[in-house]
Amino acid sequence: MKYVNASNLLPKELLSAIQQHFQGGYLYIPKVNDSITKRQTDYKTELEKRNYRIYLKYLEGTSGKQLRKIYHLSESSIRRILLKEKRRYQKMEEMIAQILPLWGMEPKQIKQIYPSAWEINHSYILKSYDNQSQLERNSKITAILSRHNIPVAKTVLTKAGGNYIAHQNAYFLMTKKLPGNNISDRKDQTTAYKMGCAIAQLHGAFVKCETEIAFWDNSLLSEIKGWVRETLEDHEWQIIDHETYVKEAKTLEAVYQDLPRQLIHRDVHFGNFLFYEGAFSGYIDFDLSQRNIRIFDICYFLTGLLSEETNDPFTKKEWLETAASVIAGYESIIPISSKEKAAVPCVMKCIEILCAAYFIRIKDAKRAQDAIRIFHFIQDNEEKILNFI
């Protein structure tokens, strides 16, 4: 082992700090264990993402008691996590209080309801965007749907007559608050039927307004064969093996031309479809709206129910019954072809492969594994799914 004079290697400040503890002898400094450091970094990242999910569920209305059961944490741990996450957004709330006069409003009540959205004075919703074009597209979609008598949140103009405010590298859109809230009884079959009806009603309105605005023309198949494959390949097929991927990609490709394409919501879940006193009351959040296969919305919603972190997860029977109710509700307004129904399990599996690749990209290992768990659930129950729908 070669010895080096510390005075020839270390900065004076660091050498002085070391000399306060040790001097005049040989000091061995071990090499950094890269694998241990990586595990520690990964663990810290997973904790941060878990804490974010806890805060998100809290904003959606999950109680502290429910959060303790879901995440198996103590009351003090939940309080600490929520307090830490709230502090991250404190400066944003201070900024919001400063810009509200631009809409002629006083900051009487500012309540965060989502990481990027706040309820203002019990009557309005203020949403922040990093992307100006995304905000403008969302605002335009909302205006078009409103003209077609679709229940959406209407934009509140600023005092200067603008649709939104640009402030400190962010963009803020104010809308009127729609009546209703998130569904608490996710397993109610009547609600599932109404959800299917609501998806169909939105699809019907989307068809009417497609010619009024240019939308992102996307393709589940292109994504699966493109960036999804590249991501899985870059990670050496650890999350899903190459053979399984190829099988599902080929199955999707074989049926894809038979699946109707149109403008879809792309982010269908109970948080974006509101209900008031048991009746559907409105749609929100068109940030991801795009042209794609129309059954994507139904499949995404149903697989999303399996991914929710809850202390009362769906049993197989409950989920299959919900799938049947959603499909029945949709078909009460818009027929679904036999080829579309036959493709439902394949589309569901490909959505989960896509989700797994996405979560790998953002380094969320737990949610990537959850997506693959749902993939295998669909794979194991394909025949039952087809029988129920």
N, C-alpha and C positions, 0 to 999 in steps of 0.2 A: 504494500500500500504506500502510495506517495503522499508525503506530508507537504502542506503548503502553508506559508506564513500568512496568517489572516490579514495582517496589515497591508499585504500586497494584493489582496483579493476583495475584501469587504469594504463598503463605504465607512467613513469615520464614525458616523452616527450609529451604525449597526455594531461596529466593533466596540465602541464605547459601551453600548447597551449590554453586549455579551460579557465584557470585562467586569461589569457589576456583579455577575454571577460566577464567572470562572476566568482565570488567567494564569499564565506561567506554565501551562502544561499542554498535553495533546488532547484535542477534543474531536471525537468522531461524530460526523453529521451523516446520518443514514440517507440513502436514496429515497426519493418519494415513491411510494407504492402506487403506481398508476391505477391498478385495478381497485384498490381500496378507495382512492380519491374519486374514481368514477362512480363507485357504488354509493359513496356518500353524496355526491352531486345528484345522482339519479334519485336517491331517496328524498333529498331536499326538494327536488322538482316535483316528485309525486305528492309530497305533503302540501306544497303550494297549490297544486291543481286540486287536490282534495279540499283544501280550505276554501278555494274559489267556488267549488261545487256546493259546499255547505252554505256559503253566503248566498249563492244564487237560489237555492231551495228556500232559504230564509226569506228572501225577497218575494218569492212566489207564494209565501204564506205558510210554509211548513213550520210548526212550532218547535221550540227548543227541546221539548220532551220527545217529539218525533225524531228530531235530528240526533238525539242521544241514542235512540234505539237503532236508527239506520246505520250510524257510523260507529256504534259501540264506544262512545266517549262519555266522559263524566260531564256533569253540568258545568263545572268550572272551565273545562277544556272548550266546550261549545261557546261559552261566554267570551273566553279569551280570543278565540278564532274570529267570532263575529265583531268584536271590538277592533281587532287588528284590521280586518277587511273594511270596516266602516271608516277608519282613519285614512285609508287609501283614497277615499272619495270625498273627504272633507273639503279639500281645496276646490273641487269641482262644484260643490254646493255653494261655496262662497262666491265663485265666479257666476253661477246661475243667479244668485241674489243681485249681483251687479248688473246683469243684462236684462232682467225681467222688465225694467222700465221701458225698454225698447219696444215692448208689446203693450205698454201702458198698464203694466201690472205691478202690484206690490208683492214682495215675497212674504206673504202671510203664512203659507205652509208649503214646505218643500220636502217631499217624501220620495226617497229612491225606491223604485219598483223593479229595476233591472240595472245591470252594470252601466248601461248607457241611456237609461230613461228615468225620468222623475215625474211624479204627479205634482202639479202646481195648483195650490189653492182649491183642492178637491174637484176641480172642474176641467183641468187641462193636462196634457201630457207633453213634456219637453224631451226630445230625443237628440242626443249628440252623435255626430258622424265625423269620421276622419276623412272620408271620401266625399267630395262635393258632388261628383256626378252620380254617385249612388243615392244621395239625398234627393237630388233633382229628379231622378228616375222614379224613386218611391213616391214622391210628391205628385208626379204626373200620373202615375198609375192610379193613385188614390182619387185624383180629380176625375179621371176617365170613368172609373168604376162608380163614382158618386153620380155622374150623369146618367148612368145606366140603372140607377136606383138600388145599387148594392150598398149595404150598410158598412161604411168605412169611416174612419176618423177624418174629419174635414180640417184642412189647414187653417190656422189662425194667422192672418196677415199682421205684419209689424206695423207700427205707427207710420212708418214711411211707405207702407204699401207693398213691402217685399214678402216673399214666401218664407224666407229664413234669414238667419243672422250668421255672419262669419266673425269669429272672435278667437284670437290667440290660437291659430292653426287648427281650429275646430269649427264645425258648422252645426247650427241648432235649428230644429224644426219644431214648431209648436202646433199641436192639434187639439181639437176638442175631445174630451174624454168620452168614450162610448160607455153606455150602461152595460153592466155585467162584469164578470170576473172569470178566473180560471175554474175549471170543473174540479170539485173535490172528490166526487164519487166516480172514479175512472172506470169502474166495473159495471156501471148501470147500463143495461142493454138498450134502454130507450134513448139514453144519451148517445150511445154508439150509433144507433140508427140515425139520429138527428145530425150527428157528425158526418155521416156518409151523405146525407142530404145537403149539408152545408158545403162540402167539397164539390159536389155535383153542381150546385147553384153557382159557385164561384167559377168552375170550369165553363159553364154555360155563358157567364158574363165575359170571361176572358176571350172566348171565341169571337164575341161581338166587337171587342175593342182591340183585337190584335192588329188591325190595320191602322190604328191611330197612333201607334208608337213603335219604334224599333226596339226589339227585345234581344237579349242575349240568346242566340240559337245554340243550345247545348245538346249533348248526346251522351247518355249513360254508357253506351257501347264504346264511343270514342274515348271516354275517360277511363273505362276499364282497360282498354287496349293501349292507352297512352300513359299518363302520369301515374296511374294506379300500378300498372305493371312495372314501370321504372322504379317506383318506390319499393315495391315488394322485392324486386331484383336486387336493388342496392342494399337491402337488409337481408340478402341471402335466403329469402323465402323462409324466414324464421317463424313468422306469424301464421303463414299458410303455405303449404307445399306447392311447388310448381305444377305438379300434375293436377291437383284439385283446381288451381286457378285456371289452367288451360281448359279443363272440362267445362267450367262454368262460363268462361268467356266464349267458347264455341257454341254452347247451348243458347246463350243470349244472342249471339250473332245470327244463329239459324232462325230465330223467331222475330228478330228486331223489326224487319220490314213490315210485319203484320200488326205492329203495335201503333195505334193512332198517336200522332204528335200534335201538341198544341202548347199554348202558354199555360204554365202551371205555377202554383205558389212556391213549391220547392222546400218549404219549411213548415209543414203542417204538424202542429201539436196543439194541445189544449191551451197553451199559453197564448197562441196567436188566433184562436177561434173562441170568441166570448159567448157566454150564456147568461141570461138574466131571468130569474124566476122560472127556470126550466126550459126557457125558449132561447133559440139561437139569436144573438143580438149584434154580432158584427165581426169583421175581419181586421186584423192589424198586421203590420210588418211585411212589406213586399220587397225587402232588400235583396232576396235571392231569386225573385221571380224570373223565369226563363222559359224558352220553348224546349220541351223535352217530351218523352212518352208520358201520356196522361196518367197511366196507372202508377207512375212514380209516387205521386202524392198519397195515394191510398196505401201503397206498400211502405212508404217511409213512415207514415203515421202509425201503422200497425206494428212495425218492428220497433219503433220508438217506444211503444208501450212496454216492450220487453226490456228496454235498456234503462228504464227509470230506476233510480236508487230510492227504494222505499221499504218500509217495514211490512208492507202488505203486497208483495209481488203477485203478478198474475199466475194462476195455475195454468196448465196446458188447456184444460177444458174451458176455463174462463176466457182465455185469449182466443181460442178457436170460435167460441160463441160470439165474442166481440167482433172478430173478423167477419163472421157471417152477417152480423147486424150492420156493420159499416157498409159492406157490399150491397146489402138489401136496400139500405137507405140511399145509396148512390144510384142504384138501378131504378128506384122509384121515380127518378128524374131523368137520368141518362143511362141507356142500355150499355152493358159491357159485353163485348163480343166473346165468344167461346175461346178464341185464340188468346185474347187478353187474359181471361181467367186461367187458362192453361199455363200462361207465362208468369203468373203471380209468384210462385215459389222461386223461380229463377231470378226474377227482378229483385225480390227480397234479398236473396243471397248475394247478388251483385252489389246491392246497396250496402250490405254489411261489409263486403270486401272493400268497397270504396271508403266506408267510414274507418275501417281498420287502417287503411293506407294513410288517410288524412290524419288520424291520431298518432300514427308513427311519425309523420312529418312534424307535428307540433310537440313531439316527445311526451305524449300522454300514454304511457304503456298500459295503464289499467283500462282505459276506455278502448284501446285497441284490442285488448284481450276480451273485453265485454262484447265487442262487435263480432269477434270470431266465435264466442260462445253462442251468440244469437244465430250466427251463420249455421252452426252445427244443429241448433234446435230446429231451424227451418229445414235443414237437410234431413234430419231424422223424422220429420213429420210432414213431408211433402204430400203424401197420399191423403192424410187426414185433412190438410188444408184444402186440397182440391175437392174433397168430399163435402166440406162445410160450406165452401163458397159456390 
